């Protein structure tokens, strides 16, 4: 990763952290519109089926200020991961196959 790209990501993260401090995000909010991907009303995390695998919104770099049990729609924090189900990727055919995604952790990194 180049120094410029790393600097830009760090600057974006700093701005996001400042915004999170300024605005109370206690309720959480899904990052993607529900017209694109479903939103779990308990965790406020989007989830869905992409390329035959379940994925979920998650808190990677943004977890520093996010409540890890809720997701947020903050600039630069559209983070997601494919899900781990019993040591394997969680297979699916459609979004509704992943409705219980909040029960599973990431299989790999939470990324943007």
N, C-alpha and C positions, 0 to 999 in steps of 0.2 A: 504494500500500500504506500503510495507516495506521501511525502510530508504535507503537501498542499491539501490532499484529500483528507488525511488524518486531522489536520488543523481545522478544516471546514467542518468535519463531523464533531470535533470537540467544541467548536464555537456553537454549532447547532444545538448540541446537548446542553451547553451552558445557557443559551437563550431559553430552551425548553424548561430547564430547571427554574429559571427566573419566572417564567410564565406560570409554572405550577405553583410557585410560592405566592404569586399575586392573585391567582384565581383558585378558589376552593373547589377542588375536583373530588370531593368526598363521595359523591354519588356514583362516579364512574360514567363512562360513555364508550360505546363501541366506535371504533375508528372508521369502519367502512359502512356505507349506507346499507340498510336492511334490504333494499332492492337488489343489491349485489350479493351479500352474504348475510345469513341469519345472525341475530344478536342474542346471546344468552342473557336473560333478564336478571340472573343472580350475580354473575361475575362481570357483566357488561363487557364481555369479550365476544368478538365475532368468531365464527367458526365456519367450516364448510368442507366440501369435497373438491379437491383440485388434483387433476391427473391421477385419479383413482386412489388418493390418499387423503385422510382427514387431517385438517390443520386447525390451528387456533391462534387467535391473537394472544400475545404474551408480553411479559415485561423483561427485556434483555438489558440493554444499556439504560433504558428509561426506568428500570426497576428501582433506581436509587431514590426516586421520589414518589413512585407509584406504590399504592397499597398492593402488595403482591396477589391479593385475592380479587382485585378488580382491575379492569383495563380502563384506559383513558384515550380520548381523542385529542391529543396534544400535538402541535407541529413537530415533525421529526420522530414521532413515536408510533408509527404504524409498523409495529414489530409482530412477527408471526413465526410459527414453526410447524413442522409436521409432527404428529403425535405418536407416542410410543404406547403400544398395547401389548403387554406381555413379552416385551423384548423385541417386538417386530413393529413395523409401521402399521398404522391403523387403516385397513383398506375400506373403500367406500365406492358407491356408484352415484350417489346424489347427496346433497347437503343434509337431508334429514337422517342419513345413516350416521352422521356425526353429532347428533343432538346431545349426547352425553359427554361431549369433548372436555367439559370442565373437570371431569374426573381423572383425566390423563395428563401426564407431563410431556414435555418436548422430547423428541428423539433427535438429538442434535441441538445445535445452537438456535437461539431466538434471534432472528435477524431482521433487517429492514431492507 
